[in-house]
């Protein structure tokens, strides 16, 4: 008789198989079509690899649970427990590398500002050297500052200062507050007179600011810090997702062990 555990494993892996096929299909679409951006092309190979892995593992689960093939089920359980251990290790790693970098509160401002020194060395490697050229290109393609230049808020200094900017907008679309630039609109600022002083730590960023709308502060360290803050935020969300996924996989693994036992009992009883 077909057991509940076999049904649960079969259903779960059928859904995973659909996700894998979708990932493969979308990655192939990006390989075929030439109108995708440079940022999107960066995920084609990882997406294809992920899709293939999900498809193969889910096939083993379906074959093992629905067709009661014990070898397939054993392979599936081995891969699943290895995946659970890897996810636990990865989640612990994520917790420690994203533990710093909450940003600093600026008096009279509705947004935070970020510095690269606030983040872990490992995270900083994502925006170091030649990697930053690609990241900067992606930021320009994504038009992260366009929302700031639209609407009445972009023309009124006090309203802009109290706007809740994203880390990317705070770091890449305006000069750091320490530079004491004069606000004209959200993406156009006038530098202070030469005899005025600014905080030495931000001197490089003050000189890197450009009112050219395709450049702005994309060459600033503050922009790199904004990117890191954005990565940190997304990886914090990924950490929560991983914890939920680990609980789900442990449940599926437990059902898989029951299905494996059911398969053995069915073979001994002569039902297979």
VEXVOBA-391342 format. One record per residue (C-alpha): residue number from 0; residue in one letter; x, y, z. Coordinates in Angstrom, 1 decimal. Example, Ala and Ser with C-alpha at 12.3 -4.5 7.8 and 13.67 -1.06 7.14 Angstrom:
BEGIN
[atom 0,A,[12.3,-4.5,7.8]]
[atom 1,S,[13.7,-1.1,7.1]]
// end
This chain:
BEGIN
[atom 0,X,[0.0,0.0,0.0]]
[atom 1,X,[1.2,3.5,-0.9]]
[atom 2,X,[2.2,5.1,2.4]]
[atom 3,X,[1.7,8.8,3.4]]
[atom 4,X,[5.5,9.4,3.7]]
[atom 5,X,[6.0,8.2,0.1]]
[atom 6,X,[3.3,10.6,-1.0]]
[atom 7,X,[4.8,13.6,0.9]]
[atom 8,X,[8.3,13.0,-0.6]]
[atom 9,X,[6.8,12.5,-4.1]]
[atom 10,X,[4.8,15.6,-3.9]]
[atom 11,X,[7.6,17.8,-2.4]]
[atom 12,X,[10.0,16.6,-5.1]]
[atom 13,X,[7.5,17.1,-7.9]]
[atom 14,X,[7.2,20.8,-6.8]]
[atom 15,X,[11.0,21.1,-6.6]]
[atom 16,X,[11.3,19.5,-10.1]]
[atom 17,X,[9.0,22.3,-11.4]]
[atom 18,X,[11.2,24.9,-9.8]]
[atom 19,X,[14.3,23.3,-11.4]]
[atom 20,X,[12.8,23.1,-14.8]]
[atom 21,X,[11.7,26.8,-14.5]]
[atom 22,X,[15.3,27.8,-13.6]]
[atom 23,X,[16.7,25.9,-16.5]]
[atom 24,X,[14.2,27.4,-18.9]]
[atom 25,X,[14.8,31.0,-17.7]]
[atom 26,X,[18.6,30.6,-17.9]]
[atom 27,X,[18.3,29.2,-21.5]]
[atom 28,X,[16.1,32.2,-22.3]]
[atom 29,X,[18.9,34.5,-21.1]]
[atom 30,X,[21.5,32.6,-23.1]]
[atom 31,X,[19.4,32.9,-26.3]]
[atom 32,X,[18.2,36.5,-26.1]]
[atom 33,X,[20.7,39.3,-26.5]]
[atom 34,X,[18.5,42.0,-24.9]]
[atom 35,X,[19.4,41.1,-21.3]]
[atom 36,X,[21.6,43.4,-19.3]]
[atom 37,X,[25.2,42.7,-18.1]]
[atom 38,X,[23.8,42.3,-14.6]]
[atom 39,X,[21.4,39.6,-15.7]]
[atom 40,X,[24.0,37.7,-17.7]]
[atom 41,X,[26.0,37.2,-14.5]]
[atom 42,X,[23.4,34.9,-13.1]]
[atom 43,X,[22.9,32.7,-16.2]]
[atom 44,X,[25.4,30.0,-15.4]]
[atom 45,X,[24.7,29.8,-11.6]]
[atom 46,X,[20.9,29.7,-12.4]]
[atom 47,X,[21.4,26.9,-14.9]]
[atom 48,X,[23.6,24.9,-12.5]]
[atom 49,X,[21.0,25.3,-9.7]]
[atom 50,X,[18.2,24.2,-12.0]]
[atom 51,X,[20.1,21.1,-13.1]]
[atom 52,X,[21.0,20.1,-9.5]]
[atom 53,X,[17.4,20.6,-8.4]]
[atom 54,X,[16.1,18.6,-11.3]]
[atom 55,X,[18.4,15.6,-10.8]]
[atom 56,X,[17.9,15.5,-7.0]]
[atom 57,X,[14.1,15.8,-7.3]]
[atom 58,X,[14.0,13.0,-9.9]]
[atom 59,X,[15.8,10.7,-7.5]]
[atom 60,X,[13.3,11.6,-4.9]]
[atom 61,X,[10.3,11.0,-7.2]]
[atom 62,X,[11.7,7.7,-8.5]]
[atom 63,X,[12.6,6.5,-5.0]]
[atom 64,X,[9.2,7.4,-3.4]]
[atom 65,X,[6.8,6.8,-6.2]]
[atom 66,X,[8.4,3.8,-7.9]]
[atom 67,X,[9.9,2.4,-4.7]]
[atom 68,X,[13.4,2.2,-6.0]]
[atom 69,X,[15.6,1.9,-2.9]]
[atom 70,X,[18.9,2.8,-4.6]]
[atom 71,X,[17.4,6.0,-5.9]]
[atom 72,X,[16.0,6.7,-2.4]]
[atom 73,X,[19.3,6.0,-0.7]]
[atom 74,X,[21.2,8.4,-3.1]]
[atom 75,X,[18.4,11.0,-2.5]]
[atom 76,X,[18.7,10.8,1.2]]
[atom 77,X,[22.5,11.1,1.1]]
[atom 78,X,[22.4,14.2,-1.1]]
[atom 79,X,[19.6,15.6,1.1]]
[atom 80,X,[21.5,15.2,4.4]]
[atom 81,X,[24.6,16.7,2.8]]
[atom 82,X,[22.5,19.6,1.6]]
[atom 83,X,[21.1,20.1,5.1]]
[atom 84,X,[24.6,20.1,6.7]]
[atom 85,X,[25.9,22.5,4.0]]
[atom 86,X,[22.9,24.9,4.5]]
[atom 87,X,[23.4,24.9,8.3]]
[atom 88,X,[27.1,25.8,7.8]]
[atom 89,X,[26.3,28.4,5.2]]
[atom 90,X,[23.7,30.0,7.5]]
[atom 91,X,[26.2,30.2,10.3]]
[atom 92,X,[28.7,31.8,7.9]]
[atom 93,X,[26.0,34.3,6.7]]
[atom 94,X,[25.2,35.3,10.3]]
[atom 95,X,[28.8,36.2,11.1]]
[atom 96,X,[29.7,38.0,7.9]]
[atom 97,X,[26.6,40.1,8.0]]
[atom 98,X,[26.7,40.9,11.7]]
[atom 99,X,[28.3,44.3,11.1]]
[atom 100,X,[27.3,47.2,8.8]]
[atom 101,X,[24.1,48.6,10.1]]
[atom 102,X,[25.0,52.2,9.0]]
[atom 103,X,[25.3,55.4,11.0]]
[atom 104,X,[22.5,57.8,11.8]]
[atom 105,X,[22.9,61.3,10.5]]
[atom 106,X,[21.4,64.1,12.6]]
[atom 107,X,[18.5,65.7,10.9]]
[atom 108,X,[18.4,63.1,8.1]]
[atom 109,X,[15.8,60.4,7.4]]
[atom 110,X,[18.4,58.1,6.0]]
[atom 111,X,[21.6,56.4,7.1]]
[atom 112,X,[25.0,56.6,5.6]]
[atom 113,X,[27.5,53.8,5.2]]
[atom 114,X,[31.3,53.3,5.1]]
[atom 115,X,[33.1,50.3,3.8]]
[atom 116,X,[35.1,49.9,7.0]]
[atom 117,X,[31.9,49.0,8.8]]
[atom 118,X,[31.6,45.7,6.8]]
[atom 119,X,[33.5,42.5,7.1]]
[atom 120,X,[36.7,42.0,5.0]]
[atom 121,X,[35.0,39.1,3.1]]
[atom 122,X,[32.1,41.3,2.1]]
[atom 123,X,[34.4,44.1,1.0]]
[atom 124,X,[36.0,41.7,-1.5]]
[atom 125,X,[32.7,41.9,-3.6]]
[atom 126,X,[33.4,45.6,-4.4]]
[atom 127,X,[37.2,45.5,-4.6]]
[atom 128,X,[39.4,45.9,-7.6]]
[atom 129,X,[38.0,44.9,-11.0]]
[atom 130,X,[34.8,43.6,-9.5]]
[atom 131,X,[33.7,47.2,-8.9]]
[atom 132,X,[33.8,48.0,-12.6]]
[atom 133,X,[31.1,45.4,-13.2]]
[atom 134,X,[29.0,46.4,-10.2]]
[atom 135,X,[29.2,50.1,-11.2]]
[atom 136,X,[28.0,49.2,-14.7]]
[atom 137,X,[25.1,47.3,-13.2]]
[atom 138,X,[24.1,50.3,-11.0]]
[atom 139,X,[24.1,52.5,-14.1]]
[atom 140,X,[21.9,50.0,-16.0]]
[atom 141,X,[19.5,49.7,-13.1]]
[atom 142,X,[19.0,53.5,-12.9]]
[atom 143,X,[19.0,53.3,-9.1]]
[atom 144,X,[18.9,57.1,-8.9]]
[atom 145,X,[16.1,57.8,-11.3]]
[atom 146,X,[13.4,57.7,-8.5]]
[atom 147,X,[15.2,60.5,-6.7]]
[atom 148,X,[15.1,62.9,-9.6]]
[atom 149,X,[11.3,62.5,-10.1]]
[atom 150,X,[8.7,64.3,-8.2]]
[atom 151,X,[8.6,67.5,-6.0]]
[atom 152,X,[10.7,66.0,-3.2]]
[atom 153,X,[13.7,66.1,-5.5]]
[atom 154,X,[13.5,69.9,-5.6]]
[atom 155,X,[13.0,70.7,-1.9]]
[atom 156,X,[16.0,70.3,0.4]]
[atom 157,X,[14.2,69.8,3.7]]
[atom 158,X,[11.9,67.2,2.3]]
[atom 159,X,[14.8,65.4,0.6]]
[atom 160,X,[16.8,65.3,3.9]]
[atom 161,X,[13.9,63.6,5.6]]
[atom 162,X,[13.3,61.0,2.8]]
[atom 163,X,[14.0,57.4,3.7]]
[atom 164,X,[16.6,56.6,1.1]]
[atom 165,X,[17.7,53.0,0.3]]
[atom 166,X,[21.4,52.2,1.0]]
[atom 167,X,[22.1,52.3,-2.7]]
[atom 168,X,[20.5,55.7,-3.1]]
[atom 169,X,[22.2,57.1,0.1]]
[atom 170,X,[25.7,56.0,-1.0]]
[atom 171,X,[25.5,56.3,-4.8]]
[atom 172,X,[23.1,59.1,-5.6]]
[atom 173,X,[24.3,62.0,-3.4]]
[atom 174,X,[27.6,63.2,-1.9]]
[atom 175,X,[28.3,62.2,1.8]]
[atom 176,X,[26.9,64.7,4.4]]
[atom 177,X,[30.4,65.4,5.7]]
[atom 178,X,[31.3,67.0,2.3]]
[atom 179,X,[28.9,69.9,3.1]]
[atom 180,X,[27.7,70.2,-0.5]]
[atom 181,X,[24.9,72.7,-1.2]]
[atom 182,X,[21.6,71.0,-2.3]]
[atom 183,X,[20.1,72.1,-5.6]]
[atom 184,X,[18.1,69.0,-6.3]]
[atom 185,X,[18.3,65.4,-5.5]]
[atom 186,X,[21.0,64.6,-8.0]]
[atom 187,X,[22.7,68.0,-8.4]]
[atom 188,X,[24.9,69.4,-5.6]]
[atom 189,X,[27.3,72.4,-5.4]]
[atom 190,X,[30.7,71.8,-3.7]]
[atom 191,X,[31.7,74.1,-0.8]]
[atom 192,X,[34.1,77.0,-1.3]]
[atom 193,X,[37.8,75.9,-1.3]]
[atom 194,X,[38.4,77.6,2.1]]
[atom 195,X,[35.7,75.4,3.8]]
[atom 196,X,[36.9,72.2,5.4]]
[atom 197,X,[35.3,68.8,5.2]]
[atom 198,X,[36.0,65.6,7.1]]
[atom 199,X,[39.3,64.2,5.9]]
[atom 200,X,[37.9,60.6,5.8]]
[atom 201,X,[35.5,61.6,3.1]]
[atom 202,X,[37.8,63.9,1.0]]
[atom 203,X,[38.1,61.2,-1.6]]
[atom 204,X,[34.4,60.9,-2.0]]
[atom 205,X,[33.9,64.7,-2.1]]
[atom 206,X,[36.2,64.9,-5.0]]
[atom 207,X,[34.7,61.8,-6.7]]
[atom 208,X,[31.2,63.4,-6.8]]
[atom 209,X,[30.0,64.4,-10.3]]
[atom 210,X,[26.8,66.2,-11.4]]
[atom 211,X,[26.9,64.2,-14.6]]
[atom 212,X,[23.8,62.1,-14.2]]
[atom 213,X,[25.4,58.9,-15.4]]
[atom 214,X,[28.2,59.2,-12.8]]
[atom 215,X,[27.0,60.9,-9.6]]
[atom 216,X,[28.8,59.1,-6.7]]
[atom 217,X,[29.3,55.8,-8.5]]
[atom 218,X,[33.1,56.2,-8.0]]
[atom 219,X,[32.7,56.9,-4.3]]
[atom 220,X,[33.6,54.6,-1.5]]
[atom 221,X,[30.2,55.6,-0.1]]
[atom 222,X,[28.6,53.9,-3.1]]
[atom 223,X,[30.6,50.7,-2.5]]
[atom 224,X,[29.4,50.8,1.1]]
[atom 225,X,[25.8,51.3,-0.1]]
[atom 226,X,[26.1,48.2,-2.3]]
[atom 227,X,[27.5,46.2,0.7]]
[atom 228,X,[24.6,47.4,2.9]]
[atom 229,X,[22.2,46.3,0.2]]
[atom 230,X,[24.0,42.9,0.0]]
[atom 231,X,[23.9,42.6,3.8]]
[atom 232,X,[20.2,43.3,3.8]]
[atom 233,X,[19.4,40.7,1.2]]
[atom 234,X,[21.6,38.1,2.8]]
[atom 235,X,[19.9,38.7,6.2]]
[atom 236,X,[16.7,37.9,4.4]]
[atom 237,X,[18.4,34.9,2.9]]
[atom 238,X,[19.4,33.8,6.3]]
[atom 239,X,[15.8,33.8,7.5]]
[atom 240,X,[14.8,31.9,4.3]]
[atom 241,X,[17.6,29.3,5.0]]
[atom 242,X,[16.4,28.6,8.5]]
[atom 243,X,[12.9,27.9,7.2]]
[atom 244,X,[14.3,25.8,4.4]]
[atom 245,X,[16.4,23.8,6.8]]
[atom 246,X,[13.3,23.0,8.9]]
[atom 247,X,[11.4,22.0,5.7]]
[atom 248,X,[14.3,19.8,4.4]]
[atom 249,X,[14.6,18.0,7.8]]
[atom 250,X,[10.9,17.3,7.6]]
[atom 251,X,[11.3,15.9,4.0]]
[atom 252,X,[14.3,13.9,5.1]]
[atom 253,X,[12.4,12.3,7.9]]
[atom 254,X,[9.6,11.4,5.5]]
[atom 255,X,[12.2,10.1,3.1]]
[atom 256,X,[13.6,7.8,5.8]]
[atom 257,X,[10.1,6.5,6.4]]
[atom 258,X,[9.6,6.0,2.7]]
[atom 259,X,[12.9,4.1,2.5]]
[atom 260,X,[11.7,1.8,5.2]]
[atom 261,X,[8.4,1.4,3.5]]
[atom 262,X,[10.2,0.4,0.3]]
[atom 263,X,[12.2,-2.2,2.1]]
[atom 264,X,[9.1,-3.6,3.8]]
[atom 265,X,[7.2,-3.8,0.5]]
[atom 266,X,[10.1,-5.7,-1.1]]
[atom 267,X,[10.2,-8.2,1.8]]
[atom 268,X,[6.5,-8.6,1.6]]
[atom 269,X,[6.6,-9.2,-2.1]]
[atom 270,X,[4.5,-6.1,-3.1]]
[atom 271,X,[7.3,-4.8,-5.4]]
// end
